[in-house]
Structures are given as structure tokens and as C-alpha cells.
Amino acid sequence: KSVSLQRTWRALPIMGREMSLTDVETAWMYYPCMQAADIFHLDLDVACAGMDQRKAHMLAREAADKLHRKKPVCVHTHLLMGLQEPEKAKGKFDENANINLQISSKMSKSIPGSCIFIHDTPNEIKTKIRAAYCPPKQAQGNPVLELTEYAVFTERKTMEIPRPPKYGGPEIFESYEKMEKAYVEGKLHPLDLKNGVAEALIEILKPARDHFQKHPQMLEKMRKIGVTR
């Protein structure tokens, strides 16, 4: 009773459903409400999720007054792009064009080749990064550069690009901005960038990889969960 059907429909993108769909299953309409209800049931002060979940959070904030519950503070994180080429927004997930593209192209565990798992082996990481979309001299819509900004430079102050002496030798960048500038200017080759990102991710994810090697039963439980996509 606290929200309208139209308002709930607008929140469907939180479960990967387009706003432009005309054939909507009844079950879908319950999902945003259930997610908002979780916030109240858990008595959360802060709700944190990706940008694609913010409409469910706004649903909870709007309903809070009518339900006489406290409004949650909502924190929304950037969505990492999938390793494949960004889709030209086939459907409408958000009114904002940039967020729409972000949601439609996000990294997803249901598309294994498009994502890096924290338990991936070094060879798997290298293979995935090597095959990733990485247009030369282009920063926008470049998933490899995005990994550099959000996964590498958030964990370390510098990043080394391993490069043969005949191509200039190894190079160390002290900030993402400097690396992006070199890439856009064509001073950093896509393959060299990929090699650097792969090596950095292999090292950063080593603790998680070691953990699951010691406790494989935990990973097996996750692998038995079916993908609903």
C-alpha cells in the first residue's frame, strides 16, 4: 500500500529487466518490494549496493515515511564493465544515458568470459584479459582501463607495465590519470596495458585464490548454484 504499481515497475532494472519491456511477469513486481523490505527487516542504517540497485533503495526511502520507519542512508558504487565490448544499449535500464550503458554492460558472473572471479587462476586471468575489449587510444568504454582505475590503483599507489627493452622497457605509472593520458596519446600499447593489468590482478587476488585452494569445499558450494540468466 505504500508504493504504486507504476513506481515499482520503474525499479525493475535492479533485477536486470528493462524498463521498456511490455510483457512483465507478476513475480517480477514483488522483487523490488522484497529488496526494500529487507532494509527495514534488517533495521539497516546504511544500504550499500551498485548503481543498478539504487531504485530499490529509493523505493525504501519513499516508503519509510508512510511506514514510520527510519530512512536508510544509501551508498551506491560504480559498476565494473564486463570484459566484452560495451553494448549499444539495446533496452532502457535507466533514464540517464551513462548509467543506462553502465548497467547494460556491467560485469556479470552469469557471463563467465566477461568477468574476473576472485578465485581465477593466473592463467585464467591472463586469458580473459588478453581477450578483453581494449580499443587503442580510447579511455571511455574501455573495460581494461576501468580495471586499472577501480581494481588496481585502489589497492596500490603505482602500477608497472612489463615491456620488452625493444619497445621501451618496463614503465611505472604513479597514478591512473598519468596512465590514461599515456594510453590515449598512444604511448601505451593495448597489449602492454593488458599484460600489466593481468599481472597486477594476479597479485592482488592471490589471498583470495590461496584461501579457496585451502578450502575448496566453499567454492564447490557456489559452483553448484544454478545460473538463472
Order of alpha helices (4+ residues) and beta strands (2+ residues): alpha-alpha-beta-alpha-beta-alpha-alpha-alpha-beta-beta-alpha-alpha-alpha-alpha
